[in-house]
Amino acid sequence: MKHIIFQIAAAVSAIAASVLLGSCNETGQMFQNVSGSPGEIIVVIEGAEWDAEPGEIIRNTLEAEYQVLPQVEPKFKLYDVTPSNFTNLFWIHRNILIVNISPDVKENKTLITKDVWARPQTVVKVNAKDREAATELLKKDISLIDNTFEQAERDRIIANNIKYQEAGVRNTVAALAGGSPYFPMGFTIKKGDDKFIWISYETTSVSQYVFVFKYPGTGDDALSVERIIKESNAVLKQNVPGPVEDSYMITAPLPDPQLKYIKYNKRDFAEVRGLWEVQNDYMGGPYVIHAFYDKDGENVIVLLGFVYAPKYDKRNYLRQVESIMYSFEWMDDTEKKS
């Protein structure tokens, strides 16, 4: 039943995509726009392998719990399709993982390609001679596969944000931080001065926010999770009031914030994930922080993104906010590109 429902959905998506303007590669070849929803992956695999260890490895990683959300949500939504059913209806999907197990395979290898049948598309192909080889290859490369699809989702969002950016918001943030992420259309400055900027996108049921501020980068603990949380809570208490008197936003003590040091796009930063709440009220949700030194090494710049969507799953909304933060560029680097 799942296959039938998804085939219908894919057919509708394919028809819709075919009427949209495509894009060309460097050789002039036309591509359709990708189909499917954010966070979906088509897994092309024989049913017996899906039910065996190769499928288990894929599910355990790609359907693992997304980091630090109020409720359990998977990193990706997987749809398994057998090779015989992998028709052109599925070819234009945004994310495709093909597990090719055949005695004709000459080399056990994982291949990553872009824009095979559509754009912007990511296709990962795992070639293996037999189930045992596929199992070993997936064990070795599943983190790479996971990161590849995560980056693909992020890249699509960033490309769209750059294309439809709110340049005024970016310039305001750059005046404080020396650089800025790319904010898409609809994001506005809710509050701002020379010490703190609150950027928001709000609908009747979902709010996505990014706060920008800095603190002195003194001491060996400047990028420790304890220091980042302490400095963030002080700024939140002062600048982000709650809906009732004597209420304000803070980071929640539980679960313990998760800290990871990341190198991305020639920048090193500390990433902190956790849950936020409102002191003396009942609001809450997920947040993610990027903290890094400014160009002079004197201050720590903090990008604090969070989501409030009490009626909905949070994964895709948080992924959108994270992608904004990942797009940060120093302003002088941006000028060199232009």
N, C-alpha and C positions, 0 to 999 in steps of 0.2 A: 504493500500500500504506500509506503514511504517513497518508493521509486516512482510510482504512478503520479503521486501528488507533485513530486519535484519535477518530473518530466513535463507536466502541464505548466508549472511555474516557469521552467526554463524555456519552454516554447513561447510563452507570452513575452518573456524578457528578450528572447532572440528576435521576435517580430518587432518589438518596440525598438530594439537597438538598430535594426536594419533600416529604419526610417530616419535615423539620426545621421548627421554628418560624420563621416569617418575621418581618419587622419592618415597621413602618409609617413612612411619611413624615408631614410636618406635616398633610397633608390626610386622613390615615387610610388611605391606600392601602397594601395589603399587598405586601411584597416577599419573594421567596425569598432565602435566603442564597446567596452566590456559589459557583460551582463552580471547579474547576481548582486547580492547585498553585501555590505561591508562585513568582514569576519567569516565569510563562507569559503569553504574549500571543497572542490570536487575531487574525490579520491577514486581513481580508476584502478580497479583491482579485482581479480577473480574472487568470487564469493568464498571459496574454500580458504584462500589466503587471508581474506578479511576476517574470517572466523578463527584463524590460526595466529601464530605468534607475530608475523609481520603486521597484521591488522591491529593486534593488541598493542604493539609498540607505538604505532601511529596514534591510536586513540588515547593511550595513556599520556602522551605528550601534547598533542594538538588539542585534545579536549580536556586537558588539565585545568584546574581552577585558575581563573584570571586573578592576578595579584591584588589582594587587599580590597575587596568590595564588601558592602554590607550583607549581600546575599551571594550564594554560590552561582557563578556564571562561568561557562567554559571560555577558554581563549579563542577557540574557533568552533564554528558549527560545520560538521562534516557530513557530506553526502557521498556514500559509496555507490559507484556505478561500475558494472562489469565492462570489460573491453568491448564486448559485442554490442552493448547498449550505449557506448560512448560515441554518439552520433554528432552531427554538426550542430544540434541544438545545444550541446554542452561545450563546443569548441571555443566559444567566445566568452566563457566565464572568466572572471577576474583572477581566480586562483585555482590551479589544477596540479594535483599530485598524481603522477602515473607510476604505478608499480608494475614493471615489465619483467616477469619471470619466465624465462624460456631457455632451453638448451642451446639455442642459436646465439645467445648473448656471448660475445667474445671477451668482454671485460666487465667485471662487477664494478659499477661506477654510478655515482649520483651526478646528474647533469642539471644545471640551472640555466634556463633561457627566458628571455623576455619577448613579449609581443609576437607570439607564434601565430595566433589566429585573430587576435584583437589587440587593442591598446587602451589603457596600460595594463598589460597582463603579465603574470608570472607563472611559469610552468616548470615544475620540478619533476624529473624523470629518474626513477631508481631502476637501473638495469642489473639483473642478477640471473645466474644460470639456473638456480634452483631455490627452493624455500630456505634451505640452510644458509645459502649465500646471501639471500635477501634479508634474512633475520640479522646476520652479522653486519651487513652494510647499513641497515636501518639503525641498529644499536650505535654504530659509529657516527652516523650522519644526522640523526634525528634532531639534534640541537641546531645544526646548521639549517635544516629544513624549517624548523620552527622559527628561527631568527629571520630566515629569508621571507617567509610569508608575513611575519610581523613588520619587517621593514617595508615590504611591498604595500601593506595597508597604510603605513605612515607616509610613504613617498607619495601616494595618491592624494592624501589629504594635504600635504605640504604643497604639492604642485598646484592644487586647486586654490589654496590660500594665497599663494604668490600671484596667481593669475587674477584673482578677485580680491586683492588686498585692500584694507583700509589704511591708506598711506598716512593719513593724519594721525591715527592711533600709533602707528609704528614710529613716526617722528617724535611724538610725545614721549614714548617709552625710551627712545634712544637718547633724548635729552637728559634723562635721569641715569640711564645705565651704560651709555656709550654704544649701545647696540640694541637690537630688538628682535623678537620673533615676528613672523608674518601673521597678521590677524585678518581673517576673511571678512567679507562684507557682513554687516549686522552687528559686529562687535563695536562697542562705544566706550568712551571714558565715563565711568560712573562717578569717580572721585579721583582727584589728582592734585599733587603739589610737588615740591622739589625733593620730598622724602618717600612718598608713597603714591602708587597709582593703582587704581582698581578698574580693570577692563571687564566688561560684562556683555553677555548675550542672553537675553531673557525672553521666554515665551510664557504663556499662561501656566504651563505645567513643568517646564524644564529651565534651569538656570545653569550657565557655564561661565565661570569666572577665572580670571588670572590676576593675581596681585604681583606687583613688582616693587621691591624695596631693597635696601642694602644695609649692612652693618659692618663695623670695623673688623678687618681681617687679622686681628691681633691674636697671638697665642697659637700654640700647637694644636689646639682643639677647634680652630676656626671652622673646619668642615666636618666636625664630629656630629653624630646624630643628636647628641644631647645639646650641643650649642645651637645647631640649626633649629631644633624644636623650641628651645628657650627663646631665641631671638624672634622666631616666627610668632609665638604666642604673645609676646610683648607687643608686637606690631598689630596683631589681630585684635587684641583687647582694646587698643587705643583707636583703631580705625574701622572696625567692622562690627557695628552694633547689631544686636538681635532684634526680634519683633516686639519684645516686651521690655519694660524698664529693668535696668541692671542686667540685661542679657547681652552676650557678645560671643563671637566665634572663637573657638580654641581647637587645638588638635586633641583628639581623644587619647587617653593613656593606654587604652586597650583596643585592639591588639597592639603589641609592641610595634613601633614604626620599623619598617624594613629599609635598610641602608645599602646602597650599591654605588660603587665608584665606576663611572662610565667615561670612555673616550669616544667621542662622536663628532664627526665633521670638524676635526682639528681642535676640538675643545675638550677639556677635562672637567667633569663636574660630579658632585655628589647628588644622587637621586634618593629621595626619601618618599616612601609610600605609607599611607595609613588612613585612618578615618578621622573626620572632623565632627564636632558637635557644637551646640550653642549652650553656653553656660546659662543655667536657669531657664532653659526651654527644651524642646524636644526635637529640634531639627538636627539633621546630620547627613553624612554621605562620605564618599571617598575623596582623597586629595593625593596629589603628587607634587613634590618639590624638586626643582633643580637649583642647586647652589654652587657658585663658582666664583673665583677671584676676578675682579675687574682687571683691565689691562695693566694698571700700575701695581697690582698686587696689594693695594692698600685696603680695599673693601671687598666684602663678599656680596655679590649680586644674588638675589633670591627671586626666582619665578615660582609662585605658588598657585597651582591650578586646582580647581575643585568643581564638583558637580552636585547639583541638588535636583533630583528627579524622583520624588517619593512614589510616583505611580508606575515607574518604568524600570527596566533593567538599565544598569549604569555603564556596562562595558563600552559600548560604542561611543557614548557621550564622553567618557573619560579618555578614550583613545583619541578622540578629536582634540581635546584639550592638551593631552600629552604631545600630540603632533605639532600643535602650535608652539609649544615650548621647545621641542627638538629643532625647530626651524630657526632658532636664535642665530643671528649673525652680528658681528661687530660692524658698526657703520662704515668704518674706513675700509674693511674688507669688501663690503658691498659696493663701495665706490670704485674699488679697483676692478671689479667684475664688469662694471658698466662702461 
